[in-house]
Amino acid sequence: MKTNKKAKKRVPLTPEQLLKREKRAFKTKIRNIFTGAGFKYIPTNDHEMSIGLRKVEVDSLFIHENIWLLCEDTIKTSEIRDHIRTKNEAFGEINKNLSEFINKLTELFPEHNEILNKYDVERIKIFGLYISKNELSLSKTDYELFNNLKFVEPQTLDYFQWTVKGIKLSARNEIFRFLDLKAKDIGRISSSSGNSEITAPIIYPREFTGLKNKVRVVSFMMSAEDLLNTCYVLRKDNWEESIWLYQRLIDNNRLKKVRSFIETKGEAFYNNIIVALPDDVAFKDASGHFKSIEEISALEGNCQLILPKELNSICVIDGQHRIYAHYESGTDSKQERKIAELRKQLHLLVTGLVFPKDMKLEERAKIQSEIFDDINSNAKAVPQNILLQIKRIKNPIADESLAQFVIEKLNKESIFKNMLQISSLDKGKIKTASIVRFALRYLVTVTPVEGKQSLFDHWVGDKEALLSSNDAAIQDYVAFCASAIREYFGAINKNLRAYWNDPESKLLTVIALNGFIIAFTRQLSVNGVKNFEFYNKVFTDWNFDFSKDGFPYTSSQYRKFSTDILKTAFKLPEETIELL
């Protein structure tokens, strides 16, 4: 008769074991990202080398053709600048002594000699990537000082992971864009000009398209492969710090459905891809003579559009899933074999915007985002954070736009540092869409309701410049708003620290934060903008239950909670509160 063996009691891991597991998982994540994008992995970890004047160690090396990524990964949170400085010096020494470095690698990894010695040393381009599991919060001066390194922060790494998961080897172009690489930088130098441009017959551009500011439109056919290898998308959640990003992340489920459609049908899509064309787009008439776009529109006969065959040169406004569904998977599956053929055969119908060369970036971005918004307004619901971004591009001094600017600034500094959800990739952070829409917009608005006040009333900056959307004035006003909010919440943090640090409490929920912000806004007409000492007195000895079970307010009771704050903390009379 069999006897059931007693299950062994699991022994808890030691702190050292947990740390080792965390390091291993982080290294695996990095390896999967770059190998998933088609880079070859060289296991350089734990191999110390004498290069030039110092001993160096590279955590991992990833190679694609002549592009070498020397990666330093870290989960450190303390003494991080010293660590960065050391690695910056080490990678600088490798750059100065590249031949020596390659020789050492050849000795250590003879099984990889073919890839290590495929290119002359002069052709190899080395990038030192410093990849941190935690936010680094470096200053502009730090980036300039540690110029042998390119920093891959958590959001950027998550973005690469998401992109690689969706489009596999084709995500390599996204990494190239991050590294600011052009087609001429990658692989062998070719003397042939035959592959340097893409030629396509066009449907004549029309002057009367409804678009303003001399923007012209052309339609043409382009192979899925060429479009895949030349396009990029201004996704909001990538590594770039720009307000002109508005596109959403690739939806992997949607991508699979589109890819399945391509495999099954073997047909091109009937609806247009919408793109913004690069400034160096050119046009030729039937005789092969170059013509301006104005001249082309008046011609008859066969006319051609000439595009540079350049990485990341065509900006996709609408249709990213139809393009990226043709991605190169790197597998030998039946689906990939079919789509590999179709990438070259299928031509997608493309509508391209041609901007005047002197048009400013912000004006182009506004036009692109408006087109995106118009196309998608009746399609699948666009996430709130994307809609806020589009509104910000259209009108940077709109209430919600200014509120979003302030949120981003607060997230980089002081008590709210890295606590607020800025990206769709941010997990476990305070969601900000409802804070912007229902509370913060009223605090920072430049057009408060008659009889009410906002921080704009108390700002002594150049209001005229702000109202004309001057960038410097916007930054100045945002800094003022963020500073005022930090003083206020700094006092709340000090006096309610136990709740602030308790992940189970309701203090840092959207409900409570909105109540505090609304109370702050309402009291402005009584107290104006004060310093930390004033608010510290307000919240000293203020007792309120923010425990999970004790907090009495629900999501629709922001204003009700704000009234309670004004009454019990600010100690304003009821008759005054009723007017606020």
C-alpha positions in Angstrom: 0.0 0.0 0.0 1.4 3.4 -1.0 1.8 6.0 1.6 1.6 9.7 0.8 4.8 11.4 1.3 4.6 14.6 3.4 5.3 17.6 1.4 8.5 19.3 2.4 8.1 22.6 4.1 9.5 25.3 1.8 12.5 27.1 3.5 12.3 30.9 3.0 15.0 32.3 0.9 17.7 34.4 2.5 18.1 38.1 1.6 21.2 37.0 -0.4 19.3 34.4 -2.3 16.5 36.8 -3.1 19.0 39.4 -4.3 20.6 36.7 -6.5 17.2 35.8 -7.9 16.4 39.4 -8.7 19.7 39.9 -10.5 19.2 36.7 -12.5 15.7 37.7 -13.6 16.8 41.2 -14.6 19.7 39.7 -16.7 17.3 37.3 -18.4 14.9 40.1 -19.2 17.7 42.1 -20.9 19.0 39.0 -22.8 15.5 38.1 -24.1 14.9 41.7 -25.3 18.1 42.0 -27.4 18.2 38.4 -28.7 14.5 38.7 -29.5 15.4 41.7 -31.6 18.0 39.6 -33.5 21.2 40.5 -31.7 23.7 37.7 -31.0 24.6 37.2 -27.3 28.2 36.9 -26.0 28.3 35.9 -22.3 31.1 38.3 -21.2 29.9 38.4 -17.5 32.6 37.4 -15.0 35.4 37.8 -17.5 37.7 40.6 -16.3 40.0 42.0 -19.0 42.9 44.4 -18.9 42.2 47.0 -21.6 44.4 50.0 -21.9 45.0 51.5 -18.5 42.3 49.6 -16.6 40.7 46.3 -15.8 37.2 46.1 -17.3 34.3 43.8 -17.2 31.2 43.8 -19.4 28.1 42.2 -18.1 26.8 41.2 -21.5 27.6 41.8 -25.2 25.0 41.9 -28.0 26.0 42.1 -31.6 24.2 42.7 -34.8 26.5 43.0 -37.8 28.8 45.8 -36.9 26.7 47.2 -34.1 28.0 46.1 -30.6 26.0 46.8 -27.5 28.2 46.6 -24.3 25.7 46.3 -21.5 26.1 47.0 -17.8 23.0 46.0 -15.8 22.4 47.0 -12.3 19.7 46.8 -9.6 21.7 49.1 -7.3 19.9 51.9 -5.5 22.8 53.4 -3.5 26.1 54.9 -4.5 24.9 54.7 -8.1 26.8 57.8 -9.4 30.1 56.2 -8.3 29.2 53.0 -10.1 28.2 55.0 -13.3 31.4 56.9 -13.2 33.5 53.7 -13.0 31.6 52.2 -16.0 31.8 55.4 -18.0 35.6 55.3 -17.6 35.8 51.6 -18.4 33.8 51.9 -21.6 35.8 55.0 -22.6 38.9 52.9 -22.3 37.4 50.2 -24.5 36.6 52.7 -27.1 40.1 54.0 -27.2 41.6 50.5 -27.3 39.0 48.6 -29.5 41.4 46.4 -31.3 42.9 45.2 -28.0 39.3 44.5 -26.7 38.4 42.5 -29.8 41.6 40.4 -29.4 40.8 39.6 -25.8 37.2 38.6 -26.7 38.6 36.4 -29.5 40.8 34.6 -27.0 38.0 34.2 -24.5 35.3 33.2 -27.0 36.8 31.3 -29.9 33.4 29.8 -30.7 32.3 33.3 -31.6 35.3 34.3 -33.7 33.3 34.6 -36.9 30.9 37.2 -35.5 33.6 39.0 -33.5 35.9 39.4 -36.6 33.3 39.9 -39.3 34.1 43.6 -39.6 37.2 45.7 -39.6 37.7 47.5 -36.4 37.1 50.9 -38.1 33.6 49.8 -39.1 32.5 48.5 -35.7 30.2 50.9 -33.7 30.2 50.4 -30.0 27.5 51.6 -27.6 27.9 51.4 -23.8 24.4 50.8 -22.4 23.9 51.3 -18.7 20.6 49.5 -17.9 19.1 50.1 -14.5 16.2 48.3 -12.9 15.4 51.5 -10.9 15.0 55.1 -11.9 18.3 56.9 -12.1 17.1 60.5 -11.9 20.2 61.9 -13.5 20.6 65.6 -14.3 21.4 67.0 -17.7 25.0 67.6 -16.4 25.3 63.9 -15.5 24.3 62.9 -19.1 26.9 65.3 -20.5 29.6 64.1 -18.0 29.0 60.3 -18.5 29.1 60.6 -22.3 30.5 57.1 -22.9 27.2 55.6 -21.8 23.7 55.6 -23.1 21.2 55.1 -20.3 18.4 52.6 -20.6 15.9 53.4 -17.8 13.1 51.1 -16.6 10.4 52.6 -18.8 12.6 52.4 -21.9 13.5 48.8 -21.2 9.8 47.9 -20.7 9.0 49.6 -23.9 11.6 47.6 -25.8 10.3 44.4 -24.1 6.7 45.2 -25.2 7.8 46.0 -28.7 10.0 42.9 -29.1 7.1 40.7 -27.8 4.9 42.2 -30.5 7.0 42.5 -33.6 10.0 40.3 -32.9 13.1 40.9 -35.1 11.5 44.0 -36.6 11.9 45.7 -33.2 15.5 46.0 -34.0 14.8 49.2 -36.0 13.3 50.7 -32.8 16.5 50.0 -31.0 18.5 51.6 -33.9 16.3 54.7 -33.5 17.1 54.8 -29.8 20.8 54.7 -30.7 20.3 57.3 -33.5 21.6 55.0 -36.2 21.0 55.5 -39.9 21.0 52.8 -42.6 24.5 53.8 -43.7 25.8 53.0 -40.2 24.7 49.4 -40.3 26.4 46.5 -42.0 28.7 46.7 -45.0 29.4 50.0 -46.8 27.9 49.7 -50.3 29.1 51.7 -53.3 25.8 51.0 -55.1 23.2 53.7 -55.0 20.5 51.2 -56.3 19.3 50.4 -52.8 19.5 53.9 -51.4 16.0 55.0 -52.6 12.5 53.8 -53.0 10.6 54.7 -56.2 6.8 54.6 -56.4 4.3 55.9 -58.9 2.0 58.5 -57.3 -1.5 59.7 -57.5 -1.1 63.4 -58.2 -1.1 65.6 -55.2 -4.0 68.0 -54.9 -3.9 71.5 -53.6 -7.4 71.4 -52.3 -7.4 68.7 -49.6 -8.8 70.8 -46.8 -5.4 70.8 -45.0 -4.0 74.2 -44.1 -0.6 75.8 -44.2 0.4 74.5 -47.6 0.4 70.8 -46.5 0.1 68.6 -49.6 -1.1 65.0 -49.9 0.1 62.3 -52.2 -1.0 58.7 -52.5 1.2 55.8 -53.7 1.8 52.1 -53.3 4.7 50.8 -51.3 5.8 47.2 -50.4 5.1 46.1 -46.9 8.9 45.3 -46.5 10.0 48.7 -47.5 7.5 50.5 -45.3 8.3 48.2 -42.4 12.0 49.1 -42.7 11.6 52.8 -43.1 8.8 53.8 -40.7 8.6 54.8 -37.1 5.8 55.7 -34.7 5.6 58.5 -32.2 4.5 56.3 -29.3 3.8 58.1 -26.1 5.4 55.5 -23.9 8.8 55.3 -25.5 12.1 56.7 -24.2 11.8 60.2 -25.7 11.0 63.2 -23.5 8.8 65.1 -25.9 5.3 66.5 -25.7 4.8 65.6 -29.4 4.3 61.9 -28.8 0.7 60.8 -29.0 0.5 57.2 -30.4 -0.5 54.2 -28.3 1.5 51.1 -27.8 1.2 48.2 -30.2 -1.7 46.0 -29.2 -0.2 42.4 -29.4 -3.6 40.7 -29.7 -4.7 43.0 -32.5 -1.3 42.4 -34.2 -1.9 38.6 -34.1 -5.3 39.0 -35.7 -4.0 41.2 -38.5 -1.1 38.8 -39.1 -3.5 35.9 -39.3 -5.6 37.8 -41.8 -2.5 38.4 -44.0 -1.5 34.8 -43.8 -5.0 33.5 -44.7 -6.0 36.0 -47.3 -2.7 36.9 -48.8 -4.1 40.3 -49.7 -3.2 43.9 -49.2 -5.4 46.1 -47.1 -8.0 48.2 -48.9 -7.8 51.2 -46.6 -4.9 53.7 -46.7 -2.0 53.9 -44.3 -1.5 57.5 -43.3 2.1 58.8 -42.9 4.1 62.0 -42.8 6.9 61.9 -45.4 10.4 63.1 -44.7 11.6 66.5 -45.9 14.0 64.9 -48.5 11.1 63.3 -50.5 11.5 64.1 -54.2 9.4 63.9 -57.4 10.2 63.0 -61.0 8.2 63.5 -64.1 7.8 61.0 -66.9 11.1 62.1 -68.5 13.0 61.5 -65.2 13.4 65.2 -64.4 13.1 66.3 -60.8 10.1 68.5 -60.1 8.7 70.3 -57.1 5.4 69.1 -55.7 3.7 72.2 -57.1 4.9 71.4 -60.6 4.0 67.7 -60.4 0.4 68.5 -59.6 0.0 70.3 -62.9 1.5 67.5 -65.0 -0.1 64.6 -66.8 1.4 61.2 -67.4 3.6 58.9 -65.3 5.1 60.7 -62.2 7.1 59.1 -59.5 7.8 59.8 -55.8 11.4 59.2 -54.7 11.9 58.3 -51.0 15.3 57.8 -49.3 15.6 54.1 -48.2 16.4 55.2 -44.6 15.6 53.7 -41.3 13.0 55.5 -39.2 12.3 58.2 -41.8 8.5 57.8 -42.5 6.3 58.8 -39.5 3.2 56.6 -39.2 0.0 58.5 -38.3 -2.5 55.8 -38.7 -2.1 52.1 -39.6 0.8 50.9 -37.4 -0.8 47.4 -36.9 -1.3 46.9 -40.6 2.3 47.7 -41.2 3.9 45.9 -38.2 1.8 42.7 -38.7 4.3 42.0 -41.5 7.2 41.8 -39.0 10.0 39.4 -39.3 9.6 36.8 -36.5 12.9 35.0 -36.8 11.1 31.6 -36.6 10.8 28.9 -39.2 7.0 28.6 -38.7 4.5 28.1 -41.5 3.1 31.5 -40.9 6.5 33.3 -41.1 7.4 31.5 -44.3 4.2 32.7 -45.9 4.5 36.3 -44.6 8.2 36.4 -45.6 7.0 36.1 -49.2 4.1 38.5 -48.8 6.3 41.2 -47.2 8.0 41.7 -50.6 4.9 41.0 -52.8 2.1 43.0 -51.0 2.0 46.7 -51.6 0.1 48.8 -49.2 -1.8 51.9 -50.3 -0.2 54.9 -48.5 -1.4 58.5 -48.2 1.5 60.7 -47.4 1.6 64.2 -46.0 4.2 66.5 -47.5 5.0 69.4 -45.1 6.6 72.6 -46.1 10.3 72.3 -45.1 10.2 75.4 -42.9 7.1 74.2 -40.9 7.9 73.9 -37.2 7.9 70.5 -35.4 5.0 71.6 -33.1 2.8 72.6 -36.1 3.5 69.3 -37.8 2.7 67.4 -34.6 -0.6 69.3 -34.2 -1.7 68.4 -37.7 -0.7 64.7 -37.3 -2.4 64.3 -33.9 -5.6 65.9 -35.2 -5.7 63.5 -38.1 -5.1 60.6 -35.8 -7.8 61.9 -33.5 -10.3 62.3 -36.4 -9.6 58.8 -37.7 -9.9 57.1 -34.4 -12.7 59.0 -32.8 -15.3 56.5 -34.0 -13.0 53.5 -33.8 -11.7 51.6 -30.9 -11.6 53.7 -27.8 -8.4 55.6 -27.4 -6.9 55.3 -23.8 -7.4 58.4 -21.6 -3.6 59.1 -21.3 -3.3 59.2 -25.1 -6.3 61.5 -25.5 -4.8 63.8 -22.9 -1.5 63.8 -24.8 -3.3 64.7 -28.1 -5.2 67.6 -26.3 -1.9 68.8 -25.0 -0.3 69.0 -28.5 -3.4 70.7 -29.9 -3.5 73.3 -27.1 -0.6 73.3 -24.5 -2.3 75.9 -22.2 -5.6 74.1 -22.0 -6.6 73.1 -18.5 -5.9 69.4 -18.9 -2.7 70.1 -20.8 -1.2 72.2 -18.1 -2.3 69.7 -15.5 -0.5 66.9 -17.4 2.7 69.0 -17.5 2.5 69.5 -13.7 1.9 65.8 -13.1 5.1 65.0 -15.1 7.1 67.5 -13.2 5.8 66.3 -9.8 6.8 62.8 -10.8 10.4 63.8 -11.2 10.8 65.6 -8.0 10.4 65.5 -4.3 7.6 63.6 -2.4 5.8 62.3 -5.5 9.0 61.1 -7.3 8.3 58.1 -9.5 4.9 57.5 -7.8 2.6 58.8 -10.5 1.5 56.9 -13.6 2.9 58.7 -16.6 3.0 55.8 -19.1 0.7 52.9 -19.9 3.7 50.7 -19.0 3.8 52.1 -15.4 2.4 49.4 -13.1 1.4 49.9 -9.4 1.6 53.7 -9.6 -1.0 56.3 -8.8 -3.4 56.6 -11.8 -3.4 60.2 -12.9 -6.1 60.6 -15.6 -8.9 61.2 -13.1 -6.7 63.5 -11.1 -6.1 65.6 -14.2 -9.7 65.6 -15.3 -11.6 66.1 -12.0 -9.2 68.1 -9.8 -5.9 69.4 -11.0 -7.1 71.1 -14.1 -9.2 73.5 -12.0 -6.2 74.3 -9.8 -3.9 75.3 -12.7 -6.3 76.7 -15.3 -5.6 80.0 -16.9 -9.4 80.7 -17.2 -10.9 80.1 -13.8 -14.7 80.4 -13.4 -15.8 83.9 -12.5 -15.6 84.4 -8.8 -13.1 81.6 -8.4 -9.3 81.5 -8.3 -6.6 79.3 -9.6 -2.8 79.3 -9.3 -2.7 81.5 -12.4 -4.1 84.4 -10.3 -1.1 84.1 -7.9 1.6 83.6 -10.5 3.8 86.7 -11.1 5.3 85.5 -14.4 4.7 86.7 -18.0 0.9 86.0 -18.3 0.7 87.4 -21.8 3.5 85.1 -23.0 1.8 82.1 -21.4 -1.5 82.9 -23.0 0.2 82.9 -26.4 1.6 79.4 -25.7 5.2 80.5 -25.3 7.3 77.5 -24.3 9.4 79.3 -21.7 6.4 80.8 -20.1 4.6 77.4 -20.0 7.7 75.9 -18.3 7.9 78.8 -15.8 4.2 78.5 -14.9 4.3 74.7 -14.6 7.3 75.0 -12.2 5.4 77.5 -10.1 2.4 75.2 -9.9 4.5 72.2 -9.1 6.3 74.1 -6.3 3.1 75.3 -4.7 1.6 71.8 -4.8 4.8 70.3 -3.3 4.7 72.8 -0.3 1.1 71.8 0.3 1.5 68.0 0.1 4.9 68.2 1.8 3.0 69.3 5.0 0.5 66.5 4.5 3.3 64.0 4.1 5.0 65.2 7.3 1.9 65.1 9.4 0.3 61.9 8.0 3.5 59.9 7.3 2.3 56.7 8.8 -0.6 56.7 6.3 1.6 58.0 3.5 4.0 55.0 3.9 1.2 52.4 4.4 0.3 50.8 1.0 -3.0 49.7 2.5 -4.1 53.2 3.5 -6.4 55.4 1.4 -4.2 58.6 1.6 -2.5 58.2 -1.8 -5.6 57.1 -3.6 -7.2 59.1 -6.4 -10.2 59.8 -4.1 -8.1 61.3 -1.3 -5.7 63.2 -3.6 -8.5 64.7 -5.6 -10.2 65.9 -2.3 -6.9 67.5 -1.1 -6.4 69.2 -4.5 -9.9 70.5 -4.7 -9.6 71.8 -1.1 -6.4 73.5 -2.0 -8.1 75.2 -5.0 -11.1 76.3 -3.0 -9.1 77.9 -0.2 -7.0 80.0 -2.6 -9.4 82.9 -2.5 -9.1 83.0 1.3 -5.4 82.2 1.9 -3.7 82.6 -1.4 -0.5 80.6 -2.0 1.4 79.9 1.2 4.6 78.2 2.2 5.3 74.8 3.9 5.2 76.4 7.4 1.7 77.6 6.9 0.4 74.3 5.7 2.3 72.5 8.3 0.3 74.4 11.0 -2.9 73.5 9.1 -2.3 69.8 9.3 -0.5 69.6 12.7 -2.7 67.7 15.1 -5.3 67.1 12.3 -6.8 63.7 12.9 -8.5 61.8 10.1 -8.9 58.1 9.4 -7.3 57.1 6.2 -7.2 53.4 7.0 -8.6 50.9 4.5 -11.7 50.3 6.5 -12.1 53.7 8.1 -11.9 56.1 5.1 -15.5 57.2 4.5 -15.5 58.6 1.0 -16.2 57.0 -2.4 -15.0 57.9 -5.9 -17.8 60.4 -6.5 -17.3 62.3 -3.3 -14.1 64.4 -4.1 -15.8 67.7 -3.3 -17.5 66.3 -0.1 -14.1 65.3 1.2 -12.6 68.7 0.3 -15.3 70.4 2.3 -14.4 68.2 5.3 -10.7 69.2 4.9 -11.6 72.9 4.7 -13.8 72.6 7.9 -11.5 70.4 10.1 -8.0 71.2 8.9 -8.2 74.8 7.5 -10.9 75.5 10.1 -12.9 77.8 7.8 -16.4 78.8 8.9 -19.2 76.9 7.2 -20.7 80.1 5.7 -17.3 80.8 4.0 -16.9 77.2 2.7 -20.4 77.5 1.1 -19.1 80.3 -1.1 -15.9 78.5 -2.2 
